[in-house]
Amino acid sequence: AHTEAGVQYYDDKELGTIFAAGLSDGDWIGIKNADFGGGANSFAASVRGNGIIEIRLDDIDSEPVGELQFKTDGELVNVTNKLTKKISGVHDLYFVFGGNMSFDRWQFTYLDESAE
């Protein structure tokens, strides 16, 4: 289940996807009981526009555990960034948006930092 504020959706028949569009400062999407399993330390999303996505856990007003900043030329682009800490288990998840953007697919992963 999810909740949201200020979010509009656009169905792109050519790309075969539905994405959140027209996102601006203060808009957000919340997902209840997101299961991060054994852990994640990285976040990736397909985005378009100029902005920032803050990732917050359990409370929309909590300190972000990560953020994704980007500026694209109008195409959907995959962007990845490390989180400020490893997260695991079940949490309510909030994406808080700033700027002017569209937001499509997203994924949390665990990157093995010892392999770098």
Phi and psi in degrees as GROMACS dihedral restraints (atoms count N, CA, C in turn):
[ dihedral_restraints ]
;  ai    aj    ak    al  type     phi  dphi    fc
    3     4     5     6     1  -140.4    20    10
    4     5     6     7     1   158.2    20    10
    6     7     8     9     1  -126.5    20    10
    7     8     9    10     1   165.0    20    10
    9    10    11    12     1  -161.3    20    10
   10    11    12    13     1   165.2    20    10
   12    13    14    15     1  -145.1    20    10
   13    14    15    16     1   127.5    20    10
   15    16    17    18     1    76.0    20    10
   16    17    18    19     1    14.7    20    10
   18    19    20    21     1  -100.4    20    10
   19    20    21    22     1   132.6    20    10
   21    22    23    24     1  -117.8    20    10
   22    23    24    25     1   151.7    20    10
   24    25    26    27     1  -117.1    20    10
   25    26    27    28     1   145.1    20    10
   27    28    29    30     1  -127.1    20    10
   28    29    30    31     1   129.0    20    10
   30    31    32    33     1   -96.9    20    10
   31    32    33    34     1   107.6    20    10
   33    34    35    36     1   -94.3    20    10
   34    35    36    37     1   101.9    20    10
   36    37    38    39     1   -64.6    20    10
   37    38    39    40     1   -36.5    20    10
   39    40    41    42     1   -63.7    20    10
   40    41    42    43     1   -45.6    20    10
   42    43    44    45     1   -81.9    20    10
   43    44    45    46     1   -16.2    20    10
   45    46    47    48     1    69.5    20    10
   46    47    48    49     1    36.9    20    10
   48    49    50    51     1  -142.8    20    10
   49    50    51    52     1   156.3    20    10
   51    52    53    54     1  -113.7    20    10
   52    53    54    55     1   127.9    20    10
   54    55    56    57     1  -133.7    20    10
   55    56    57    58     1   159.7    20    10
   57    58    59    60     1   -76.5    20    10
   58    59    60    61     1   127.9    20    10
   60    61    62    63     1  -130.6    20    10
   61    62    63    64     1   162.5    20    10
   63    64    65    66     1    66.1    20    10
   64    65    66    67     1    26.6    20    10
   66    67    68    69     1   -73.1    20    10
   67    68    69    70     1   140.3    20    10
   69    70    71    72     1  -143.4    20    10
   70    71    72    73     1  -178.2    20    10
   72    73    74    75     1   -49.5    20    10
   73    74    75    76     1   125.5    20    10
   75    76    77    78     1    89.3    20    10
   76    77    78    79     1   -10.9    20    10
   78    79    80    81     1   -67.2    20    10
   79    80    81    82     1   152.9    20    10
   81    82    83    84     1  -154.4    20    10
   82    83    84    85     1   159.3    20    10
   84    85    86    87     1  -129.4    20    10
   85    86    87    88     1   133.7    20    10
   87    88    89    90     1  -119.7    20    10
   88    89    90    91     1   138.8    20    10
   90    91    92    93     1  -124.7    20    10
   91    92    93    94     1   120.9    20    10
   93    94    95    96     1   -77.9    20    10
   94    95    96    97     1   140.5    20    10
   96    97    98    99     1    54.0    20    10
   97    98    99   100     1    46.6    20    10
   99   100   101   102     1   -71.3    20    10
  100   101   102   103     1   129.6    20    10
  102   103   104   105     1  -100.5    20    10
  103   104   105   106     1   110.4    20    10
  105   106   107   108     1   -89.1    20    10
  106   107   108   109     1     3.0    20    10
  108   109   110   111     1    55.1    20    10
  109   110   111   112     1  -132.5    20    10
  111   112   113   114     1   -73.7    20    10
  112   113   114   115     1   -10.7    20    10
  114   115   116   117     1   138.8    20    10
  115   116   117   118     1   153.7    20    10
  117   118   119   120     1  -141.4    20    10
  118   119   120   121     1   143.6    20    10
  120   121   122   123     1  -131.3    20    10
  121   122   123   124     1     9.2    20    10
  123   124   125   126     1  -144.7    20    10
  124   125   126   127     1   147.4    20    10
  126   127   128   129     1  -129.8    20    10
  127   128   129   130     1   135.0    20    10
  129   130   131   132     1  -131.0    20    10
  130   131   132   133     1   146.1    20    10
  132   133   134   135     1  -150.0    20    10
  133   134   135   136     1   155.8    20    10
  135   136   137   138     1   -96.6    20    10
  136   137   138   139     1   117.0    20    10
  138   139   140   141     1  -134.0    20    10
  139   140   141   142     1   164.0    20    10
  141   142   143   144     1  -148.7    20    10
  142   143   144   145     1   137.3    20    10
  144   145   146   147     1   119.1    20    10
  145   146   147   148     1  -152.4    20    10
  147   148   149   150     1  -135.0    20    10
  148   149   150   151     1   113.1    20    10
  150   151   152   153     1   177.9    20    10
  151   152   153   154     1  -162.0    20    10
  153   154   155   156     1  -143.1    20    10
  154   155   156   157     1   142.2    20    10
  156   157   158   159     1  -117.5    20    10
  157   158   159   160     1   120.4    20    10
  159   160   161   162     1   -95.3    20    10
  160   161   162   163     1   137.6    20    10
  162   163   164   165     1  -105.5    20    10
  163   164   165   166     1   120.4    20    10
  165   166   167   168     1  -125.8    20    10
  166   167   168   169     1   150.5    20    10
  168   169   170   171     1  -117.3    20    10
  169   170   171   172     1   140.3    20    10
  171   172   173   174     1    70.9    20    10
  172   173   174   175     1   -30.2    20    10
  174   175   176   177     1  -147.6    20    10
  175   176   177   178     1   132.3    20    10
  177   178   179   180     1   -61.1    20    10
  178   179   180   181     1   -23.0    20    10
  180   181   182   183     1   -95.4    20    10
  181   182   183   184     1     6.0    20    10
  183   184   185   186     1   -72.4    20    10
  184   185   186   187     1   163.9    20    10
  186   187   188   189     1   -65.5    20    10
  187   188   189   190     1   138.4    20    10
  189   190   191   192     1   -62.6    20    10
  190   191   192   193     1   142.7    20    10
  192   193   194   195     1   -95.3    20    10
  193   194   195   196     1    -1.3    20    10
  195   196   197   198     1   177.3    20    10
  196   197   198   199     1   166.3    20    10
  198   199   200   201     1  -150.7    20    10
  199   200   201   202     1   157.9    20    10
  201   202   203   204     1  -127.9    20    10
  202   203   204   205     1   113.7    20    10
  204   205   206   207     1  -106.2    20    10
  205   206   207   208     1   143.4    20    10
  207   208   209   210     1  -160.0    20    10
  208   209   210   211     1   159.5    20    10
  210   211   212   213     1  -147.4    20    10
  211   212   213   214     1   116.9    20    10
  213   214   215   216     1  -119.0    20    10
  214   215   216   217     1   169.2    20    10
  216   217   218   219     1   -95.9    20    10
  217   218   219   220     1    17.9    20    10
  219   220   221   222     1   112.7    20    10
  220   221   222   223     1   -14.8    20    10
  222   223   224   225     1   -93.6    20    10
  223   224   225   226     1   152.5    20    10
  225   226   227   228     1   -68.9    20    10
  226   227   228   229     1   129.1    20    10
  228   229   230   231     1  -127.9    20    10
  229   230   231   232     1   140.7    20    10
  231   232   233   234     1   -84.3    20    10
  232   233   234   235     1   125.8    20    10
  234   235   236   237     1  -126.2    20    10
  235   236   237   238     1   138.9    20    10
  237   238   239   240     1  -128.8    20    10
  238   239   240   241     1   144.8    20    10
  240   241   242   243     1  -149.9    20    10
  241   242   243   244     1   150.7    20    10
  243   244   245   246     1   -74.7    20    10
  244   245   246   247     1   149.0    20    10
  246   247   248   249     1   -82.2    20    10
  247   248   249   250     1   162.4    20    10
  249   250   251   252     1   -74.4    20    10
  250   251   252   253     1   -18.2    20    10
  252   253   254   255     1  -155.9    20    10
  253   254   255   256     1   159.1    20    10
  255   256   257   258     1   -72.5    20    10
  256   257   258   259     1   134.6    20    10
  258   259   260   261     1  -118.4    20    10
  259   260   261   262     1   143.5    20    10
  261   262   263   264     1  -147.3    20    10
  262   263   264   265     1   169.2    20    10
  264   265   266   267     1    79.8    20    10
  265   266   267   268     1  -163.1    20    10
  267   268   269   270     1  -102.6    20    10
  268   269   270   271     1   129.9    20    10
  270   271   272   273     1  -143.4    20    10
  271   272   273   274     1   154.7    20    10
  273   274   275   276     1   -76.3    20    10
  274   275   276   277     1   136.1    20    10
  276   277   278   279     1  -117.2    20    10
  277   278   279   280     1   134.3    20    10
  279   280   281   282     1  -127.4    20    10
  280   281   282   283     1   131.6    20    10
  282   283   284   285     1  -103.9    20    10
  283   284   285   286     1   120.3    20    10
  285   286   287   288     1  -113.2    20    10
  286   287   288   289     1   128.0    20    10
  288   289   290   291     1  -105.1    20    10
  289   290   291   292     1   145.3    20    10
  291   292   293   294     1  -138.4    20    10
  292   293   294   295     1   140.7    20    10
  294   295   296   297     1   105.3    20    10
  295   296   297   298     1  -150.4    20    10
  297   298   299   300     1  -137.9    20    10
  298   299   300   301     1   111.6    20    10
  300   301   302   303     1  -154.2    20    10
  301   302   303   304     1   170.6    20    10
  303   304   305   306     1  -120.7    20    10
  304   305   306   307     1   150.8    20    10
  306   307   308   309     1  -137.8    20    10
  307   308   309   310     1   123.3    20    10
  309   310   311   312     1  -115.3    20    10
  310   311   312   313     1  -124.7    20    10
  312   313   314   315     1   -64.7    20    10
  313   314   315   316     1   150.5    20    10
  315   316   317   318     1  -145.3    20    10
  316   317   318   319     1   158.4    20    10
  318   319   320   321     1  -157.4    20    10
  319   320   321   322     1   140.0    20    10
  321   322   323   324     1  -104.0    20    10
  322   323   324   325     1   138.3    20    10
  324   325   326   327     1  -139.6    20    10
  325   326   327   328     1   166.8    20    10
  327   328   329   330     1  -108.9    20    10
  328   329   330   331     1   118.4    20    10
  330   331   332   333     1   -99.0    20    10
  331   332   333   334     1   128.2    20    10
  333   334   335   336     1   -75.9    20    10
  334   335   336   337     1   101.5    20    10
  336   337   338   339     1   -70.3    20    10
  337   338   339   340     1   -18.9    20    10
  339   340   341   342     1   -73.6    20    10
  340   341   342   343     1   -15.7    20    10
  342   343   344   345     1   -84.8    20    10
  343   344   345   346     1    -6.0    20    10
